[in-house]
């Protein structure tokens, strides 16, 4: 029986350039791009707060002043500013002291989803087992007509296997996870990608798990996907 305590801390990745959304992101950081008048970052922060997350760290770099100004409305949020962009892994590694060696939720600032009866964050927390897991990733099913190849195969045990040399995999990691800080022991200094270093490490040790999200999820990475999301009917 799982005895993992509830996870009440999180990190939001908000430092990137949003290159695929240029020229929009030349002047507006991707986390502040509005979806039907509401910035993506506001949506993510609200989801975390409604889930009872009481410690939130947001990393910044590109057009950081705009995000810092926006976060004045969230005085409890901790800012982890990066003078040099540290990529997904390096950014988390820099912020780890805030989490005091305890598990935390990791979420991309450009993540947009709609929940079923149980929120995606709560689903992950209910599945989390720190005895056997170092990382638990939210997964969404790869659309059959998508150009993206997918990221992971999901075993019956719940463990994940990265696509590697396979042409496609059935599940995509959209940017929501629970992680243990010990995953970052021995990581490189400076920038590195969290998938390539930390998730592969967890998989090699049999401690990378996944949980499939049943509700709506949308990528916000391209102009086409952003436009589609702007016109999507909310539940």
C-alpha positions as CSV (number, residue, x, y, z in Angstrom):
1,X,0.0,0.0,0.0
2,X,1.4,3.4,-1.0
3,X,2.4,5.7,1.8
4,X,3.7,8.6,-0.2
5,X,2.8,12.0,1.4
6,X,0.8,14.5,-0.7
7,X,2.9,16.6,-3.1
8,X,2.3,20.3,-2.6
9,X,5.2,21.9,-4.5
10,X,5.8,22.5,-8.2
11,X,8.0,24.0,-10.8
12,X,6.8,25.8,-13.9
13,X,9.1,25.9,-16.9
14,X,8.7,29.3,-18.4
15,X,12.1,30.3,-19.6
16,X,12.2,29.3,-23.3
17,X,12.2,31.3,-26.4
18,X,9.1,29.8,-28.1
19,X,11.0,29.8,-31.4
20,X,8.2,28.0,-33.3
21,X,5.8,30.8,-32.4
22,X,7.9,33.6,-33.8
23,X,7.2,36.5,-34.5
24,X,4.7,36.4,-31.7
25,X,7.3,35.4,-29.2
26,X,9.8,38.1,-30.3
27,X,7.9,40.6,-28.1
28,X,5.7,38.4,-25.9
29,X,7.0,35.4,-23.9
30,X,5.2,32.3,-24.8
31,X,3.8,31.8,-21.3
32,X,2.0,35.1,-21.6
33,X,0.3,34.4,-25.0
34,X,-3.4,34.6,-24.3
35,X,-5.9,31.8,-25.0
36,X,-9.3,33.4,-25.4
37,X,-8.0,36.4,-23.4
38,X,-6.3,34.5,-20.6
39,X,-2.5,34.0,-20.5
40,X,-1.3,30.4,-20.6
41,X,0.7,31.0,-17.4
42,X,-2.4,32.1,-15.6
43,X,-4.1,28.9,-16.6
44,X,-1.2,26.8,-15.3
45,X,-0.8,28.7,-12.0
46,X,-4.6,28.5,-11.3
47,X,-4.6,24.7,-11.9
48,X,-1.7,24.3,-9.5
49,X,-3.3,26.4,-6.8
50,X,-6.6,24.7,-7.1
51,X,-4.8,21.4,-6.7
52,X,-3.5,22.6,-3.3
53,X,0.1,23.3,-4.4
54,X,1.4,25.9,-2.0
55,X,5.0,26.3,-3.2
56,X,5.4,27.2,-6.9
57,X,8.7,28.0,-8.6
58,X,8.8,29.6,-12.0
59,X,12.0,29.8,-14.1
60,X,12.5,32.7,-16.5
61,X,15.0,33.9,-19.1
62,X,13.5,35.1,-22.4
63,X,11.7,38.5,-22.0
64,X,11.9,37.7,-18.3
65,X,10.9,41.2,-17.2
66,X,7.4,40.8,-18.6
67,X,6.9,37.5,-16.7
68,X,8.3,39.1,-13.5
69,X,5.9,41.9,-13.8
70,X,3.0,39.5,-14.5
71,X,3.9,37.4,-11.4
72,X,3.4,40.4,-9.1
73,X,-0.2,39.2,-9.0
74,X,1.2,36.0,-7.5
75,X,3.4,37.2,-4.6
76,X,3.9,33.7,-3.2
77,X,5.5,32.4,-6.4
78,X,9.3,32.0,-6.3
79,X,11.2,33.2,-9.4
80,X,14.3,31.2,-10.5
81,X,15.9,33.5,-13.1
82,X,18.4,32.2,-15.5
83,X,21.0,34.6,-16.9
84,X,21.9,31.9,-19.4
85,X,19.2,29.6,-20.7
86,X,19.6,26.3,-19.0
87,X,17.2,24.2,-21.0
88,X,14.6,21.9,-19.3
89,X,17.0,19.9,-17.2
90,X,19.5,22.6,-16.2
91,X,16.6,24.9,-15.2
92,X,15.2,22.4,-12.8
93,X,18.6,21.5,-11.4
94,X,19.2,25.2,-10.6
95,X,15.8,25.4,-8.7
96,X,16.2,22.2,-6.8
97,X,17.2,23.8,-3.4
98,X,13.7,25.2,-3.2
99,X,12.2,21.7,-3.0
100,X,14.3,20.5,0.0
101,X,14.9,17.0,-1.5
102,X,11.1,16.3,-1.7
103,X,9.1,15.2,-4.8
104,X,7.5,18.0,-6.9
105,X,5.3,18.5,-9.8
106,X,7.0,19.7,-13.0
107,X,4.9,21.4,-15.7
108,X,5.5,23.4,-18.8
109,X,4.1,26.9,-18.9
110,X,2.6,26.3,-22.3
111,X,0.7,23.2,-21.2
112,X,-3.1,23.3,-21.9
113,X,-5.5,20.6,-21.0
114,X,-9.0,19.9,-19.8
115,X,-9.7,17.5,-16.9
116,X,-12.2,14.7,-16.4
117,X,-13.8,14.3,-13.0
118,X,-10.4,13.9,-11.4
119,X,-7.8,16.6,-12.4
120,X,-4.6,15.5,-14.2
121,X,-2.5,16.7,-11.3
122,X,-4.6,14.8,-8.8
123,X,-4.4,11.7,-11.0
124,X,-0.6,11.8,-11.0
125,X,-0.5,12.3,-7.2
126,X,-2.8,9.3,-6.7
127,X,-0.6,7.2,-8.9
128,X,2.7,8.4,-7.4
129,X,4.7,5.9,-5.4
130,X,8.1,7.1,-4.3
131,X,9.1,3.6,-3.2
132,X,9.3,2.5,-6.8
133,X,9.2,5.7,-8.9
134,X,11.7,8.5,-9.5
135,X,9.6,10.0,-12.3
136,X,5.9,9.7,-13.2
137,X,4.9,11.3,-16.5
138,X,1.5,12.3,-17.7
139,X,0.9,10.8,-21.2
140,X,-1.5,11.5,-24.0
141,X,-2.2,9.2,-26.9
142,X,-0.5,10.1,-30.1
143,X,-3.1,11.1,-32.8
144,X,-3.0,8.6,-35.6
145,X,-2.7,11.5,-38.2
146,X,-0.1,13.4,-36.3
147,X,3.3,14.2,-37.8
148,X,5.0,13.8,-34.4
149,X,6.4,10.3,-33.8
150,X,5.5,10.0,-30.2
151,X,7.8,9.5,-27.2
152,X,7.1,6.4,-25.1
153,X,5.8,2.9,-25.0
154,X,3.8,2.0,-21.8
155,X,4.2,-1.4,-20.3
156,X,1.5,-3.2,-18.4
157,X,3.4,-2.5,-15.2
158,X,3.2,1.2,-15.8
159,X,6.9,1.5,-16.7
160,X,7.9,3.6,-19.7
161,X,10.2,2.7,-22.6
162,X,11.5,5.6,-24.7
163,X,10.9,5.3,-28.5
164,X,14.6,5.3,-29.3
165,X,15.2,4.0,-32.9
166,X,11.5,3.1,-33.4
167,X,9.7,5.2,-36.0
168,X,6.7,5.9,-33.8
169,X,5.5,5.3,-30.3
170,X,1.9,5.5,-29.1
171,X,2.2,8.0,-26.3
172,X,3.4,11.6,-26.1
173,X,4.8,13.3,-23.0
174,X,3.1,16.7,-23.0
175,X,5.0,18.4,-20.1
176,X,3.4,17.4,-16.8
177,X,5.2,15.1,-14.4
178,X,6.1,14.3,-10.8
179,X,9.9,13.9,-10.1
180,X,12.2,13.1,-7.2
181,X,15.1,15.4,-6.8
182,X,17.6,12.5,-6.6
183,X,17.1,12.1,-10.4
184,X,19.4,15.1,-10.7
185,X,22.3,13.7,-8.8
186,X,25.4,13.8,-11.0
187,X,23.8,15.8,-13.8
188,X,25.9,18.1,-16.0
189,X,26.5,21.6,-15.0
190,X,24.9,24.1,-17.3
191,X,22.2,23.4,-19.9
192,X,20.8,19.9,-20.6
193,X,17.5,18.3,-21.6
194,X,15.6,16.6,-18.9
195,X,14.4,13.8,-21.2
196,X,17.9,12.9,-22.4
197,X,19.5,12.8,-19.0
198,X,17.0,12.4,-16.2
199,X,14.2,10.5,-17.8
200,X,16.6,8.1,-19.6
201,X,18.3,7.6,-16.2
202,X,15.1,6.7,-14.5
203,X,14.2,4.3,-17.3
204,X,17.5,2.5,-17.0
205,X,16.9,2.0,-13.3
206,X,13.3,0.8,-13.9
207,X,11.9,3.8,-12.1
208,X,10.3,5.8,-15.0
209,X,6.5,5.4,-15.0
210,X,3.6,6.9,-16.9
211,X,-0.1,7.6,-16.5
212,X,-2.5,8.3,-19.5
213,X,-4.6,11.4,-19.4
214,X,-8.2,10.8,-20.5
215,X,-9.3,14.4,-21.1
216,X,-8.5,17.0,-23.7
217,X,-4.9,18.1,-24.3
218,X,-3.5,20.5,-26.9
219,X,0.0,21.4,-28.0
220,X,0.7,25.1,-28.0
221,X,3.9,24.9,-30.0
222,X,3.0,26.1,-33.4
223,X,0.9,28.9,-35.0
224,X,-1.5,26.2,-36.3
225,X,-2.0,24.5,-32.9
226,X,-2.4,27.9,-31.2
227,X,-5.1,28.9,-33.6
228,X,-6.9,25.6,-33.2
229,X,-6.8,26.0,-29.4
230,X,-8.2,29.6,-29.7
231,X,-11.3,28.2,-31.3
232,X,-11.6,25.0,-29.3
233,X,-14.9,24.6,-27.4
234,X,-14.3,24.5,-23.7
235,X,-15.9,21.7,-21.7
